[in-house]
C-alpha cells in the first residue's frame, strides 16, 4: 500500500527580487518630504525677489522746474548703475496724482484748509538687489541729492534693514532644514533597502560560491533599484504637483511667487535623486552581504 505523496510548493526567489512595494512607498514618502521643503525654499526665494524688486527710493523734485529739467533728471538717474533692470524702474508721480491718492486713502482733503497742494513731484526709483545694504543706500541718497533740481531723497531705512535681516535668517533656516532632511532621507532609504535585501543574503552567497562574478550578482539588484527609484520619483512628483495645485487654489496669491522653471527643476531632481540614492544604497547593501562570512550571514 503506497502512501499518498505530498507536494510542497516552494516559492522560488529570483536574484534581485525583494518586497518592493514597501520599498517604493518608503522612498516615495521620503522624496515627497524633500520636495515639500524644496518647494518652500523656491517660494521663499521668489518672495524675496518680489520684495526686493519693490524696494524703492523717493526722489522729490524742487518746485517750478521745467519739463526739460525733469526729463534731464530722469535721464541722469536712469544712467546710474544702481537702477533695477526690471520694467518701470523709474516712475514719475506728479504732486496732483499724489494728492488724489492721499485723499483717496485718508479721506481728508488738505487743499480745503491749506489752500494749496504742499506735495512735490517725485520719482519712485527701484534699486537693484546688489545695492540694498545700508551703506550703499546712503551713498545713493547722497549721490542723487546732488543732482540739479532734486529737493530730497527719502527711503524707509528701518524697513529695508529689517528685510535684509529677515530674508537672510529665513534663507539660512530653510537651507539648514533641507540639508538635515536630505541627510535623514538618504539614511532612511539606505536602511530600507538594506533591510529589504536581507532576505536575499543567502542567495547572494550561493551565487558567489558557484563562481558568479560580483558584477553579475550586482546587475539584477541595480536594475531593480533603478526601476524602483524611478517609480518612487514619479509618484513623489505626482503627489507634490497635487499638493501645489491644491495650495494654489486655496491661496490665490501663491501664484504670484510661483517659479515654474525652478519647480520643474525640483521635480526632475526628485526623480534623479530617487534613482541615485536607490542604486547607491543597493550597491552598498549587496557589497556588504558579499563580504560577510557565513557565520555573520546567520
C-alpha positions as CSV (number, residue, x, y, z in Angstrom):
1,X,0.0,0.0,0.0
2,X,1.6,3.2,-1.1
3,X,1.3,6.4,0.9
4,X,-0.1,9.4,-0.9
5,X,2.7,11.7,-1.8
6,X,2.6,15.3,-0.6
7,X,3.6,18.1,-2.8
8,X,5.2,21.1,-1.3
9,X,5.1,24.4,-3.2
10,X,8.2,26.3,-2.5
11,X,8.2,29.8,-3.8
12,X,11.3,30.4,-5.9
13,X,13.3,33.5,-5.3
14,X,14.7,35.3,-8.2
15,X,18.1,37.1,-7.9
16,X,17.4,40.8,-7.3
17,X,13.8,40.4,-6.1
18,X,12.6,41.7,-2.7
19,X,9.4,43.1,-1.2
20,X,9.4,46.2,-3.5
21,X,6.1,47.7,-2.5
22,X,7.2,48.8,0.9
23,X,10.5,50.0,-0.5
24,X,8.8,52.1,-3.2
25,X,6.4,53.6,-0.7
26,X,9.2,54.4,1.7
27,X,11.3,56.1,-0.9
28,X,8.2,57.9,-2.3
29,X,7.3,59.4,1.0
30,X,10.9,60.4,1.7
31,X,11.2,62.1,-1.7
32,X,7.9,63.8,-1.2
33,X,9.0,65.4,2.1
34,X,12.2,66.6,0.4
35,X,10.0,68.0,-2.4
36,X,7.8,69.9,0.0
37,X,10.8,71.6,1.7
38,X,12.4,72.3,-1.7
39,X,9.2,74.0,-2.8
40,X,9.2,76.1,0.4
41,X,12.7,77.2,-0.5
42,X,11.7,78.1,-4.0
43,X,8.7,80.1,-2.9
44,X,10.7,81.9,-0.2
45,X,13.3,82.9,-2.8
46,X,10.6,84.2,-5.2
47,X,9.0,86.1,-2.3
48,X,12.4,87.6,-1.5
49,X,12.9,88.6,-5.2
50,X,9.4,90.2,-5.2
51,X,10.1,92.1,-2.0
52,X,13.5,93.3,-3.2
53,X,12.1,94.4,-6.6
54,X,9.8,96.7,-4.8
55,X,12.5,98.4,-2.7
56,X,12.2,102.0,-3.9
57,X,13.6,105.4,-3.0
58,X,11.5,108.5,-3.4
59,X,13.2,111.4,-5.2
60,X,11.4,114.6,-4.6
61,X,11.9,117.5,-7.0
62,X,12.1,121.2,-6.5
63,X,9.1,123.3,-7.3
64,X,8.8,125.2,-10.5
65,X,11.3,123.1,-12.5
66,X,10.6,122.8,-16.3
67,X,9.7,119.6,-18.2
68,X,13.1,119.7,-19.8
69,X,14.8,119.8,-16.4
70,X,12.6,116.9,-15.1
71,X,13.4,114.8,-18.2
72,X,17.1,115.5,-17.6
73,X,16.9,114.4,-14.0
74,X,15.1,111.2,-15.1
75,X,17.8,110.5,-17.7
76,X,20.6,111.1,-15.2
77,X,19.0,108.7,-12.6
78,X,18.4,106.1,-15.3
79,X,22.0,106.1,-16.3
80,X,23.2,105.1,-12.8
81,X,24.4,101.5,-12.2
82,X,22.2,101.0,-9.1
83,X,19.0,101.2,-11.0
84,X,17.0,98.0,-11.2
85,X,16.9,96.2,-14.6
86,X,13.2,95.5,-14.2
87,X,10.4,97.2,-16.1
88,X,9.2,100.7,-14.9
89,X,12.3,101.1,-12.7
90,X,11.7,104.8,-12.7
91,X,8.1,106.0,-12.2
92,X,7.1,109.7,-12.2
93,X,4.4,110.7,-9.7
94,X,3.1,114.3,-10.1
95,X,2.1,116.2,-7.0
96,X,-1.5,116.3,-8.3
97,X,-1.6,112.5,-8.6
98,X,0.0,112.2,-5.1
99,X,-2.7,114.5,-3.7
100,X,-5.5,112.4,-5.2
101,X,-4.0,109.2,-3.8
102,X,-3.6,110.8,-0.4
103,X,-7.2,112.0,-0.3
104,X,-8.5,108.6,-1.6
105,X,-6.6,106.7,1.2
106,X,-7.2,109.1,4.1
107,X,-10.5,110.8,3.1
108,X,-9.0,114.2,4.1
109,X,-8.7,117.0,1.6
110,X,-5.8,119.2,2.8
111,X,-6.5,121.7,-0.1
112,X,-9.6,122.9,1.7
113,X,-7.7,124.2,4.8
114,X,-4.3,124.8,3.4
115,X,-5.4,126.4,0.2
116,X,-2.7,124.8,-1.8
117,X,-1.0,121.4,-2.6
118,X,2.1,121.1,-0.4
119,X,3.3,117.9,-2.0
120,X,6.0,117.7,-4.6
121,X,6.6,116.0,-7.9
122,X,8.6,112.8,-7.4
123,X,10.2,109.8,-9.0
124,X,9.8,106.4,-7.5
125,X,13.1,104.6,-8.3
126,X,13.6,100.8,-7.9
127,X,17.0,99.9,-6.7
128,X,19.0,96.8,-7.8
129,X,19.3,94.0,-5.3
130,X,23.1,94.4,-5.1
131,X,22.6,97.9,-3.5
132,X,20.1,97.1,-0.8
133,X,22.6,97.3,2.1
134,X,22.5,100.3,4.4
135,X,25.9,101.7,3.2
136,X,25.0,101.5,-0.5
137,X,21.6,103.2,0.0
138,X,23.2,106.1,2.0
139,X,25.7,106.6,-0.9
140,X,22.8,106.5,-3.4
141,X,20.9,109.1,-1.4
142,X,23.8,111.4,-1.3
143,X,24.6,111.0,-5.0
144,X,21.1,111.6,-6.2
145,X,20.5,114.6,-3.9
146,X,23.5,116.3,-5.7
147,X,21.6,116.4,-9.0
148,X,20.3,119.8,-10.0
149,X,16.6,120.1,-9.4
150,X,16.4,117.4,-6.7
151,X,15.0,118.6,-3.4
152,X,15.3,115.5,-1.3
153,X,15.8,111.7,-1.5
154,X,13.8,109.6,1.0
155,X,13.6,105.8,1.8
156,X,12.4,103.9,4.9
157,X,15.8,102.8,6.2
158,X,14.5,100.6,9.1
159,X,12.2,98.7,6.8
160,X,15.0,97.8,4.4
161,X,17.3,96.8,7.2
162,X,14.5,94.6,8.6
163,X,14.0,93.0,5.1
164,X,17.7,92.2,4.8
165,X,18.0,90.6,8.2
166,X,14.8,88.6,8.0
167,X,15.4,87.4,4.4
168,X,18.9,86.2,5.4
169,X,17.7,84.5,8.5
170,X,14.8,82.7,6.8
171,X,17.0,81.6,4.0
172,X,19.6,80.1,6.3
173,X,17.0,78.3,8.4
174,X,15.3,76.7,5.3
175,X,18.6,75.7,3.7
176,X,19.7,74.1,7.0
177,X,16.4,72.2,7.3
178,X,16.7,70.9,3.8
179,X,20.3,69.8,4.3
180,X,19.3,68.0,7.5
181,X,16.3,66.4,6.0
182,X,18.2,65.3,2.9
183,X,20.7,63.5,5.2
184,X,17.9,61.8,7.1
185,X,16.2,60.8,3.9
186,X,19.3,59.3,2.4
187,X,19.9,57.3,5.6
188,X,16.3,56.2,5.7
189,X,16.3,54.9,2.1
190,X,19.7,53.2,2.7
191,X,18.4,51.4,5.7
192,X,15.1,50.5,4.0
193,X,16.9,48.9,1.0
194,X,19.4,47.1,3.2
195,X,16.6,45.5,5.2
196,X,14.7,44.6,2.0
197,X,17.8,42.8,0.7
198,X,18.3,40.9,3.9
199,X,16.1,38.1,2.6
200,X,18.4,37.8,-0.4
201,X,21.7,37.4,1.5
202,X,21.8,33.6,1.2
203,X,21.0,33.7,-2.5
204,X,23.8,36.2,-2.9
205,X,26.2,34.0,-1.1
206,X,25.1,30.9,-3.2
207,X,25.8,32.8,-6.4
208,X,29.1,33.8,-5.1
209,X,30.0,30.2,-4.1
210,X,29.3,28.8,-7.6
211,X,31.7,31.3,-9.0
212,X,29.5,34.2,-10.2
213,X,31.3,37.4,-10.6
214,X,30.3,40.3,-8.3
215,X,29.2,42.4,-11.3
216,X,26.9,39.6,-12.4
217,X,25.4,39.5,-8.9
218,X,25.1,43.3,-8.7
219,X,23.3,43.7,-12.1
220,X,19.8,42.4,-11.3
221,X,19.7,44.3,-8.0
222,X,20.9,47.5,-9.7
223,X,18.3,47.2,-12.5
224,X,15.5,46.7,-10.0
225,X,16.8,49.6,-7.8
226,X,16.8,51.9,-10.8
227,X,13.2,51.0,-11.7
228,X,12.0,51.3,-8.1
229,X,13.9,54.6,-7.7
230,X,12.4,56.0,-10.9
231,X,8.9,54.8,-9.9
232,X,9.2,56.4,-6.5
233,X,10.4,59.6,-8.1
234,X,7.4,59.7,-10.4
235,X,5.0,59.0,-7.5
236,X,6.6,61.7,-5.3
237,X,6.4,64.2,-8.2
238,X,2.7,63.4,-8.7
239,X,2.0,63.9,-5.0
240,X,3.9,67.2,-5.0
241,X,2.1,68.5,-8.1
242,X,-1.2,67.6,-6.5
243,X,-0.3,69.4,-3.2
244,X,0.9,72.6,-5.1
245,X,-2.3,72.7,-7.2
246,X,-4.5,72.4,-4.1
247,X,-2.3,75.1,-2.3
248,X,-2.6,77.5,-5.3
249,X,-6.4,77.1,-5.3
250,X,-6.6,77.7,-1.6
251,X,-4.2,80.6,-1.6
252,X,-4.6,82.5,-4.9
253,X,-1.7,84.9,-4.2
254,X,0.7,81.9,-4.2
255,X,0.7,82.0,-8.0
256,X,2.4,85.4,-7.8
257,X,5.5,83.9,-6.3
258,X,5.5,80.6,-8.3
259,X,8.6,80.0,-10.4
260,X,7.7,77.2,-12.8
261,X,11.2,76.8,-14.1
262,X,12.7,76.1,-10.7
263,X,9.7,73.9,-9.8
264,X,10.3,71.8,-12.9
265,X,14.0,71.5,-12.0
266,X,13.0,70.4,-8.5
267,X,10.6,67.7,-9.9
268,X,13.4,66.4,-12.2
269,X,15.8,66.4,-9.3
270,X,13.4,64.3,-7.2
271,X,13.3,61.6,-9.9
272,X,17.1,61.7,-10.3
273,X,17.6,61.6,-6.6
274,X,15.3,58.6,-6.2
275,X,17.3,56.7,-8.8
276,X,20.7,57.7,-7.5
277,X,20.0,57.0,-3.8
278,X,18.3,53.7,-4.6
279,X,21.1,52.5,-6.8
280,X,23.9,53.6,-4.4
281,X,22.2,52.1,-1.3
282,X,21.5,48.8,-3.2
283,X,25.1,48.6,-4.4
284,X,26.4,49.1,-0.8
285,X,24.0,46.6,0.7
286,X,24.9,43.9,-1.9
287,X,28.6,44.6,-1.3
288,X,28.1,44.2,2.4
289,X,26.5,40.8,2.1
290,X,29.2,39.7,-0.4
291,X,31.9,40.4,2.2
292,X,30.1,38.8,5.2
293,X,31.3,35.4,6.4
294,X,28.8,32.5,6.6
295,X,28.5,32.9,10.3
296,X,27.8,36.6,10.0
297,X,25.1,35.9,7.4
298,X,23.2,33.9,10.1
